Amino acid sequence: MISENAFETAAAALGCEVAVIKAVARVESAGAGFDNNGKLKILFEPHIFWQQLLAKNINPQRYATVYKDVLYPQYRTDHGAYDVQWNKLNRARQIHEEAALKSASYGMFQIMGFNHAAAGYDTVADMVVSFNAGEQAQLEGFVRFICHQQLQVALQQKDFAAFAQKYNGAAYALNAYDKKMATYYLQFKHND
């Protein structure tokens, strides 16, 4: 669990309000980096795995029939429940370890594995190990990622649409990430 002091330190580093950071966490992971069993929250993205395999000069079509739940070329919204995500990731690791790890998002802020360097880690495996250590590491990785991606201004101005577009990708509106962040921001701001 992240202390209020840690949230305040992160908000000061980004020049934004604590309620903004909490709103992002709430949208990304329901505000928790671990599930009820203490397992790191992840979301495996099969279309990203397809891209990651192509980047490794591996033909994903070769595996698509047998691994159709973890490998397809286009974005879809049917990811499945959180409790099946590690199983999907582990199946994908049978094809290629690094590509699979880069194809999931991790922790309270759901930072994609392929963004490990932007979050301050040499390898995706280093990021996963660090995020497994606790939510404090997840928050610190989030701050580094936001600074690297130059998203501080969007957070400072509470421009949730601009933030979500860059943070979540072009499909952010399908999930109304920006609207949800605005709603949660007001709730957290009211409770402070």
C-alpha positions as CSV (number, residue, x, y, z in Angstrom):
1,M,0.0,0.0,0.0
2,I,1.2,3.5,-0.9
3,S,1.4,6.0,1.9
4,E,-0.1,9.5,1.6
5,N,3.4,10.9,1.9
6,A,4.5,8.8,-1.1
7,F,1.6,10.1,-3.1
8,E,2.4,13.7,-2.1
9,T,6.0,13.2,-3.1
10,A,5.0,11.8,-6.5
11,A,2.5,14.6,-7.0
12,A,5.2,17.2,-6.2
13,A,7.6,15.6,-8.6
14,L,5.0,15.8,-11.4
15,G,3.6,19.2,-10.4
16,C,0.1,17.8,-10.1
17,E,-2.5,17.0,-7.5
18,V,-2.5,13.8,-5.5
19,A,-6.1,13.3,-6.6
20,V,-5.0,13.2,-10.3
21,I,-2.5,10.3,-9.6
22,K,-5.1,8.4,-7.6
23,A,-7.6,8.8,-10.4
24,V,-5.1,7.3,-12.9
25,A,-4.5,4.4,-10.6
26,R,-8.2,3.9,-10.0
27,V,-8.9,3.7,-13.8
28,E,-5.9,1.5,-14.6
29,S,-6.1,-1.1,-11.8
30,A,-9.0,-0.2,-9.5
31,G,-6.4,1.5,-7.4
32,A,-4.4,-1.6,-6.4
33,G,-1.1,-3.0,-7.8
34,F,-1.9,-6.5,-6.5
35,D,-5.0,-8.8,-6.6
36,N,-6.7,-10.2,-3.6
37,N,-4.3,-13.1,-3.6
38,G,-1.2,-10.8,-3.5
39,K,-0.3,-11.4,-7.1
40,L,0.9,-8.5,-9.3
41,K,-1.9,-7.3,-11.5
42,I,-1.3,-7.6,-15.2
43,L,-3.2,-7.3,-18.4
44,F,-1.8,-9.4,-21.3
45,E,-2.3,-7.8,-24.8
46,P,-2.3,-10.4,-27.5
47,H,-2.2,-7.9,-30.3
48,I,1.0,-6.4,-28.8
49,F,2.5,-9.9,-28.5
50,W,1.8,-10.2,-32.3
51,Q,3.8,-7.0,-32.8
52,Q,6.6,-8.0,-30.4
53,L,7.1,-11.3,-32.2
54,L,7.3,-9.5,-35.6
55,A,9.9,-7.2,-34.1
56,K,11.9,-10.3,-33.2
57,N,11.6,-11.6,-36.8
58,I,9.3,-14.4,-35.6
59,N,6.2,-15.1,-37.7
60,P,3.3,-15.0,-35.3
61,Q,1.0,-16.7,-37.9
62,R,3.0,-19.8,-37.2
63,Y,1.6,-19.9,-33.6
64,A,-1.8,-18.3,-34.1
65,T,-3.9,-21.4,-34.3
66,V,-2.6,-23.1,-31.2
67,Y,-2.2,-19.9,-29.2
68,K,-5.3,-18.0,-30.5
69,D,-6.2,-16.7,-27.0
70,V,-2.8,-15.1,-26.6
71,L,-1.9,-14.1,-30.1
72,Y,-3.9,-12.1,-32.7
73,P,-3.1,-9.2,-35.0
74,Q,-5.8,-6.6,-34.1
75,Y,-6.8,-4.9,-30.8
76,R,-9.8,-6.4,-29.1
77,T,-11.5,-5.6,-25.9
78,D,-12.2,-9.2,-24.7
79,H,-9.1,-9.5,-22.5
80,G,-10.7,-11.7,-19.9
81,A,-10.7,-11.4,-16.1
82,Y,-7.6,-10.4,-14.2
83,D,-7.3,-14.0,-12.8
84,V,-6.5,-15.5,-16.2
85,Q,-3.9,-12.9,-17.3
86,W,-0.9,-14.7,-15.7
87,N,-1.9,-17.9,-17.4
88,K,-2.1,-16.1,-20.7
89,L,1.3,-14.5,-20.1
90,N,2.9,-17.8,-19.1
91,R,1.5,-19.5,-22.3
92,A,3.0,-16.7,-24.4
93,R,6.3,-17.1,-22.7
94,Q,6.5,-20.6,-24.2
95,I,6.8,-18.9,-27.6
96,H,9.2,-16.1,-26.6
97,E,10.0,-14.9,-23.0
98,E,11.0,-11.3,-23.6
99,A,8.3,-10.6,-26.3
100,A,5.7,-12.0,-23.9
101,L,6.8,-9.9,-20.9
102,K,6.8,-6.8,-23.1
103,S,3.2,-7.5,-24.1
104,A,1.6,-7.1,-20.7
105,S,0.9,-4.1,-18.5
106,Y,1.9,-4.3,-14.9
107,G,0.9,-3.0,-11.5
108,M,-1.2,-0.1,-10.1
109,F,-0.5,2.1,-13.2
110,Q,-0.6,-0.7,-15.8
111,I,2.7,0.3,-17.5
112,M,3.3,-1.8,-20.6
113,G,6.4,-4.0,-20.5
114,F,7.7,-2.6,-23.7
115,N,7.9,0.8,-21.8
116,H,10.4,-0.6,-19.3
117,A,13.2,1.8,-20.3
118,A,10.8,4.8,-20.0
119,A,9.9,3.6,-16.5
120,G,13.6,3.5,-15.6
121,Y,14.5,-0.2,-16.0
122,D,17.2,-1.8,-18.2
123,T,15.1,-4.8,-19.0
124,V,11.4,-5.7,-18.9
125,A,12.3,-8.5,-16.4
126,D,13.9,-5.9,-14.1
127,M,10.7,-3.9,-14.2
128,V,8.5,-7.0,-13.4
129,V,10.8,-7.9,-10.4
130,S,10.7,-4.4,-9.1
131,F,6.9,-4.0,-9.5
132,N,6.5,-7.4,-7.7
133,A,8.4,-5.8,-4.7
134,G,5.6,-3.4,-4.0
135,E,3.3,-0.6,-5.0
136,Q,5.9,2.0,-4.0
137,A,8.2,0.8,-6.8
138,Q,5.2,0.9,-9.1
139,L,4.5,4.6,-8.2
140,E,8.2,5.5,-8.7
141,G,8.1,3.8,-12.1
142,F,5.0,5.7,-13.0
143,V,6.6,9.0,-12.1
144,R,9.7,8.2,-14.3
145,F,7.4,7.1,-17.1
146,I,5.3,10.3,-17.0
147,C,8.4,12.4,-17.0
148,H,10.0,10.4,-19.9
149,Q,6.8,10.7,-22.0
150,Q,6.4,14.4,-21.0
151,L,2.9,13.9,-19.7
152,Q,3.2,16.1,-16.7
153,V,1.4,19.1,-18.3
154,A,-1.6,16.9,-19.2
155,L,-1.8,15.8,-15.6
156,Q,-1.2,19.3,-14.2
157,Q,-4.0,20.7,-16.4
158,K,-6.2,17.7,-15.8
159,D,-6.5,17.3,-19.5
160,F,-7.6,13.7,-19.2
161,A,-8.3,13.2,-22.9
162,A,-4.8,14.2,-23.9
163,F,-3.3,12.1,-21.1
164,A,-5.4,9.0,-21.9
165,Q,-4.7,9.3,-25.7
166,K,-1.0,9.1,-25.1
167,Y,-1.0,6.8,-22.1
168,N,-3.6,4.3,-23.3
169,G,-3.4,4.7,-27.0
170,A,-5.9,5.7,-29.7
171,A,-8.6,3.4,-28.4
172,Y,-8.8,5.2,-25.1
173,A,-12.2,6.6,-26.0
174,L,-13.7,3.1,-26.4
175,N,-13.2,2.5,-22.7
176,A,-13.9,6.2,-21.7
177,Y,-10.7,6.4,-19.8
178,D,-10.7,10.2,-19.9
179,K,-14.2,10.4,-18.6
180,K,-13.6,7.9,-15.8
181,M,-10.4,9.7,-14.8
182,A,-12.3,13.0,-14.5
183,T,-15.0,11.4,-12.4
184,Y,-12.5,9.7,-10.1
185,Y,-10.5,12.9,-9.8
186,L,-13.5,14.7,-8.5
187,Q,-14.2,11.9,-6.0
188,F,-10.6,11.9,-4.7
189,K,-10.5,15.7,-4.6
190,H,-13.7,15.8,-2.6
191,N,-12.3,13.3,-0.1
192,D,-9.0,15.1,0.5
